[in-house]
Amino acid sequence: MSAENLVGRTVAGYHLMRHIGEGGTADVYRAEHPERGPAAVKVLRSRLAQDPVAVKRFLREAEYGVRVVHPNIVRTFDFGEAEGLHFLALEWASGEPLAEFLSRSGPLAPALAATIIEQLGAALGAAHRAGIIHRDLKPANIMYDPATQQAKLLDFGIARDSELKPEERLTRAGFFVGTLQYVAPESLSGELVNEQADVYSLATITYYLLTQCLPFVGKNPRELFQQLLTQPPIPLNQAQKGLKFKPAIESAVMHGLERDLTRRPKTVDEFATELCTAVRDDVPRRGGFLSSLFRK
C-alpha cells in the first residue's frame, strides 16, 4: 500500500494527516489524536506485514521506546496492530532533524555543541541503564529545536537489548548494523557490542557538530570500512582549515574516538562530562558558560 493511500485514514485513533518521511520498512505520518494531540505515526509497509522478522523488529523498536522514558528521548505513545496495520505512535517533537539544522548552520560553537551532547549523553545513559544499546546514532536520528536548544533522540529501530541471548538476535552474525560514517569500529565484525559503541558514535557526532567534517574521509564504503579498521581518525584540529580548538576539547573528542576499548570512555556520561568540562574551561569567565550557548 502506498503512503498516499493512508493519508486521511485513522489508525487506533490517530488520524493520518500528512506523509512526512519513510525508512527502510515503514512510512511516517504527521497525525492528530483526540486526546494526545499531534503525533508522529510509523506504519509498517504492507508488503512486510507477512515477514515475521520484519514485524518483530518493528515491534521491538516500540518496546524499547516504552522501556526508557527521558526528556531527551522522543516518547512512545502506542504501538500494535489496528485496521490490519502495524503502527507505532510517537510524541511529535518540535524542531527538525539535527542533520537539516547543521546543513544550514555550519560548524557549531563549542558551547552549543556541548549543550547538545550533554542532552544526548543523558538520554543515552538512561537507555543504557535500561539495557538498551542504540547502535544507530547520527544527526538524522536526532530532533533539534533551535528555539529551545533541546535535542531529542529517536529511532530505536536497530537498537538491541544488552541482555539479549544470541539466539534471539535479529541481525545475523557477521553483518554490522548502523550507519558506516558514525559506527564504531568494533561493530564492523557483526559481533555484539556494548555501550562503548554508542560512545564512539556520540564522539563522531561531536566531531561533526564542531567541524561539519567526519573523522574519516573514505571516498566509498569499502575505503571507509578499511580506514575505520586500520587508521587513526583525523585529529580534530586538522579537520577543517581555519578551525582550531583548545587542546582539552580536542583531547575529549579524540578520547571518544579511540579504537582501543580499554582507552575509550566506558560510558556516555564519562564522555559527555569530559567534553563539557573542556568547553566550560574554554569559556571566558565574564560571559559564563550559559551565556555562551546563545552566541551561535
Secondary structure, DSSP 8 states (H G I E B T S, - for coil): --HHHHTT-EETTEEEEEEEEE-SSEEEEEEEETTTEEEEEEEE-GGGTT-HHHHHHHHHHHHHHHH---TTB--EEEEEEETTEEEEEEE--SSEEHHHHHHHH-S--HHHHHHHHHHHHHHHHHHHHTTEE-----GGGEEEETTTTEEEE---TT-EETT--GGG-SS-TT---S-TTT--GGGGG-----HHHHHHHHHHHHHHHHHSS-S---SSHHHHHHHHHHS----GGGSSTT----HHHHHHHHHHT-SSTTTS-SSHHHHHHHHHHHHHHHS-TTTHHHHHTT--
